[in-house]
Amino acid sequence: MRWLIIVLRFARSATQRWMRICRPMSSANTTRSTCRQLPPLFAAIHCPAVHVYMHERGRLRVCCPQCRTRVKGVLPAAGHGSPFGPRLHSLVLYLKSFQAVSYVRLAGMLDEVFGLKVSQGALANMLKRSHLPFEAARQEIIGTLRRAEVVASDETGVRIEGLNGYHWVFRSSRAIVHEAQHSRAAQVVRDIMGDHRPKVWLSDGYSAQQGHGHHHQTCLAHLARDVAYGVETSQDRLPFQLKLWLDRVFALAREVTTNAASTLKRKKRELERNLTELVGSPSACPVAEELRGKMARASPKLLTFLDFPGEVDVTNNACERALRPSVTQRKVTNGFRSMWAARGDCAVRSVTDTAKLSGQSTWATINQTLA
């Protein structure tokens, strides 16, 4: 009897819950009830099978019954060039350049996943053909960079043809240009920028990246790293005092667009005066003395961002982030075996990174460029 009472109570509570969900419609012409759809308990996500399809095109050959001359049909435009379509070129380029998949693994992936047997030489030829439209688009991006008022630059090491090379990046608000060269000299910057001299140039303290703009802003993140090392290893008070000075600069940079021009000038004079006092006297500690000399040499270029509020960053982190995927690829693949591969990779990254500034994805940009 007890279990029957429990079942009746459960049925009554279930009926009450159902009545709260399905309520009668307030209409004079109908007595139907509206039911509220409950959210799904789970969602099953599936990936459909991927198949490679082939378009076969044939030609007809006829023979003249009078003169016995054989005539063949005209080969269509699609019959010239590579048998691989643009979508396959996009997939190979994306996996090789942005997922750091080697030629051996890429050939195995196409065979096992898509059932398509492609040799490593065919993959290399696909990459070489794919680089051509990206290089044409890269030249247009360089033209945009040469009209920018604020340009930032950075470089990192890379192995090219078994030798030490350098991967350069140049960035503005509307363009990002990657360049692969064996040289780390300032001539690389002059070749990219041509005769254009921007209003402000942002970079680290490397000498080859100095003097390319009317004004220069030194990356404070690099100096903050050196100051942090000095705080940990030196017993002198100077590194800690410089750390406090940099903290004030970073705090001012975060609110630079909210302060009046007169306030920024006053704070800039105060910061310059404090820095002059800090680096004015030599230190007995070698680490602190080296840090003092570095800050003293860079002092005229540390607060340039205050003269252009909201236009110039205090760090070069944007260029660092643009170089990070190429650094990851270098660690996975150990560099490039040919210069055409390195320059083609830079052309691809220039187009995709520039498209990211407007919110376009890498895969969409590759498909659009190779279409």
N, C-alpha and C positions, 0 to 999 in steps of 0.2 A: 504493500500500500504506500510505503514511504517513497519508493522509486517512482510511483505513478504521480505523486504530488510534485516531485522534482521535474518530471518531464512536462507536466502541465505548466509549471512556472516558467520553464525555459521557452515553451511554445508561446506563452503570453508575452514574454519580453521580446521575442523575435518578431511577433506580430506588431508590437508597439513600435519597434525600430522601422519596420516596413511601412507603417502608416506615416511615420515622420518623413520618410523618403518620398513616398508616392502620395501626394495630396490631391484632393479633388479640385478640379478646375472650377472657378467661380464664373460659370456661364449659364445662361438661361436655356440654351439650345442643346447643350451636351452634358453628359455625365461622365465623360472619360476622365482618366487620371493621367497626370504628367509624371514621368519617372526621371529622376536625376541619375545620370550615368556615373557609376563609381569609377575611381581611377584604377588603371590596370594593376594587377598584382605583380607582374614582371614583364620585361620586354626582351624578346629574343632577337639578337642581331646576327645576321648571317652575311657571308661574303659569297657572291655568286661565282660560279666557275668561269675562269678566264680562258678564252680560246683565241688563237691567232688565225685570222682568216686571210685569204689570198685572192686577189683579183687577177684572173688570167685573161690576157688579151692576145688574140691571134690575128694572123694575116692570111689572106687568100692569094693564091698564085694561079694565074690563068695562062693558057697557051693559045696563041692565035692559030686558028685552023688553016689560014692561008700561008702566012710566012713562017709559022712555027716559032714565033718569038714568045718567050716567056716573060710575063710581067707580074711583079709582086706589088701588093698593096703598100701604101705609105705607112711607115711606122709612126704611131701616135706619139705625142709629146711625153706621155707617161712612160713610154718604153725606153727613153734615154736616161742615163744616169743610174743611180742606185736602185736596186729592187726593194729596198726597205723604205717604208713610209715615214712621214714626219712624226707620227705618234710614237713609233718605235725609236726614232732618233731622240725624241724628247725623254723617253723612259731611260735609255742608255745614258744620256747626258746627265740626267738628274741623279741616277744611282751612282755614277762614277764621280761626279763633281761634288755632290752635296751629301752623299751617304758614304763616301770613301770606300766603295766596293771595288776590289781589284779586278783585273781582267779575267783571272781564273775563276773567281767566285761569280762574276757577272755572267760569264759564259755558262757556268753550271746552273745559275738561277734561271736563265732563259730556257735552258734545256729541260730542267725539271719542273718548273712552274708553268711555262708556256708551251713546252714541247717544240721549241725552236732551236735548232742547232746552228750556232754562229761561232766562227773562229775568232781568236783574239785579234788577228789582223783585220778582219771585217769590223770588229768593234772599234779598233783604232781609226779606221777609215771613216766610220760613222761619226766619231768625235771630231775628226778633222773637218768633215763637211759641215757639222753643226756649228763650228766656231765661226764660219764665214759671215752669216747674218748677224751674229753677236758683235763681231768686230766692226761692222758697218754701223750698228747702233751705238757702239762705244765711242766712235768718232763724234757722233752728235752729242753725246754726254760730255765729252771733253770740251766741245764748244760751249755748252752750258756752264761748265766749271770756269772757263776763261772769262765769263761775264759776272762771276760772283764777287761780292764785296768782302766776304769773310770766308777764308779757306783754312782748313786744318789738314795736317799731314802726319804720317807716321810710317814706320817700316819695321819689318821683322825678317829674320833669316830664313832661307829655304834652300834645299839642295836641288840644283838644276844641272842635268847632264853629268852628275857626279862631282860637281863643283859647288862651292859656296856662292849662293846668290841672295837676292833680297826681294821681298814682296812689299811694294809700296802701296799706300792708299792715300788718296786725296779726297777730301769731303767738304761739301758746302751744304746749304739748306735744301738744294734742289738736285744735287748730283753727287755721285760717289764713283770714283775712278780707281781701279786697281791696275798696277803696273809691275811686271816682273823683269828684273834686270840683274846682270852680274855685278853692277856697280852700286855703291852706296854714296856716290858723290853728289854734289849739288847740281850737276849737269842733268840728272834725271828730273829734278824739279823744273829746271828751265825748259827741258824738252816737252814736258806736259803742259806747263803754263804758257809757253810761248812768250809774247811780249806783254802779256797781262800782268799787272802788279796790283793785287787786291788791297783793300783798305787795311785789313787786319789779317795777320797770319798767326795761326795757333799751332804750336808743336812743343816737343820737349826741348831740352837744352843741347841737342846734337848740332854741331856747327854747320853741317850741310843743309839744315833746315832753317837757317837764320838768314835774315836780310831779303826775304822774298816779298815782303809787304811793306806798306808805308808805316805800319805799326806792328808790333809783335807782342803776343801774349804767351808767356811760358806756362806750360802745364804745371799746375800746382800739385797734382796728384803724384807726379814723380818726385817732387821736392818733399812732399809729406812722407813718402816712403823712406827717403834718405834721412829725414828728421827722426822718424820712428826708429830706424836702426841706430841713430846716434843716441837716442834716449835709452835704449837697451844696453849699449856697449860702453858708453862714456860716463865718467863720473863728473864731468863738467856740467855747469848749470845752463850753458848756452843751448844745447839741443832741446831741453824742456822749455826754455823761454821761446825758442823758435816755434815749438809746437803750439804754445798758447797764442803766438802771433798768427799762425796759420789758421787756428780755430776761429779767431776773430774775422779773418778774411773770408773763410767759408761761410760763416754766419752772415756776413754782409752780402755775399754773393747770392744767398738764398732769398734775400729781400731787396735786391738791387732795383727791381722794377717798381717797388712801392715807395721808395725814398725820393725826395726832391733832388734836383740837380745840385743845389747849394749844399744839401746835406752830404751828398756823395763826395763833393769836392773837399768838404771839411774833414770827413772821415778818411779820405785818401791822404791828405796832408798829414793827418795824425798817424796813420799807419806807416807812411814813409819816414816820418821822424822817429818813430819807435824802432823801425828796422835799422835805420842808420845808427842808432845808439847801440843796438844789439851786435851788429857786425863791425863796429868801429874799433874795438880793441881785440888784439890777437889772443889766442888761447894756447895753453901749454899742452893740452890733450891733442894728439894727432887727429883723432876722429872729429873732434869738435872744430879744430882748425880747418880741416878739409871742408867740413860743412859750412863754416863761416865764409870761406872763400867762394864756395859755390853760390851761396845766397847773395853775397856781395856782387858777384858778376851778373847775376840774374835780376838784381833789384830794380833796374829801370824797366823791366818787362813783366813784373809780377802783378801790377795793378792796372793794366791797360783796359781790362774789362769795365772798369768804373767810368771810363770815358765814353763807352758805347753801351749803355744799360740795356740789357735784354738781347743784345746782338752777339755777344762774344761769351763763350763759356770759359770757366776757370780751369777746366780739366780737358784732357784729350780723350776722354773715355769713349766718345762716339767712334773715333778711329780705332781704338783698341777693340771695341765690339765688332767693327767691320773686319778686323784682321783675325778674330778668334776662330771662325770656321776654317780658314786656310791654315792656321796653326794646328788645329785638330787634324786636318787632312795630312799635314806634314808629318805628324807623329804616327799616323796610321800607315801611310804609304811610303814614308821616307823620301818624299820629294817627287820630282819629275825626271823622267829619263830623256826628255827632249825639250828644247826651248819652245817649239810650236805648241806643245801641250801646256807649258806654263803660261804662255801668253794667251792661248785660247781660254784657259781657266780664268785668267784675269778679265778677259772680255766678257765671259759669262757672268762672273760675279759683279762686274760693273753694271751690267744691265739689270740683273735681278735685285741688287742692293738699291739701285736708284728707283726701281719700281716699288720696292718696299716703303720708300718714303711717302708714296701716295696710297699705301694700304693694299697693294696687290701682292698676292702670294707668289712664291718662287715657281711652283709648278705651273700656275696660270701664265706667268711671264714666259717660261720656256716654250709652252705650247703656242702662245701668241707669236713669239719671234720665229719659230720654225714652221709655222703654218704656211 
